[in-house]
Amino acid sequence: MLNNIGLPGLLLIAVVVLVLFGRGKISSLMGEVGKGITAFKKGVSDGTKELEEDTAASAKDITPETEKDKA
């Protein structure tokens, strides 16, 4: 059903949404969507950094000891 919308259908939907909600409401909604996307990206970045720090902290030194190190 959604495969046959096309450009005219999308324009009609955009006009109806604009008439129903008004320009101010739509622009504030898009601002909130932008803030949400930014917060999501920051959260993913922080999570990745935290995982890398945990991995680095838990990494063990597996180099074999030599006679010089034991003395």
N, C-alpha and C positions, 0 to 999 in steps of 0.2 A: 504494500500500500504506500509506504513512504518512498519507494523507489521512483515514483512517477511525479513527484512534486514539481521539480524544475525551478527555474529562476522566477517566473511569474508567480508561482505559488508561494515561494519564499518572500517575495516582495509584498504580496497581499498579507501574509502573516505578520510581517514587520509593521505594516501600516496599521493593522488592527491592534497589535500590541501597543503601538505608539498612541493611538487614539484612546485606548482603554486606560493606560497607566500614565500617560503624559511624559514629556521629556525629562522633567526634573526627577521623577521617581525612577525612571530607567537609568539615568546617569548616576544617581546615588547607588542603585543596585549594582551597576557595573563597577563602581568604585569599591564596594564591599567585596565583590568577586575578586578584584585585583588584589585587595589586601589578603584575602583568604589564600590565593595562589602564592603570594609572597611568603606568608606564614608557613604554608606547607613546604615550600622549597627550603626555607630556613630550618625547619624541623628535620627534614631529610638530611640536610647538610650536617646539622649538629649530631644526629644519630650516627651518621657515617664516621664523623670524627671521633665520637665516643667509642665506637666499635674498634677503630684503628688504634686508639690509645689503650683499650683493654687488651687487644691482641699484642701490642708491643710490650705492655707491662707483664703479661703472662708468658712471654716468650722466654725460653730457657737457653742458657749457654750450653751447647752440647759438644763443645770442642774437647777432645781428650786431654787429660792432664799429662804433662811430661815430668820427667824426673826433676827438672829444674824448678817446676811449679810446686812440687811436693816438698822441697827443701826449705 
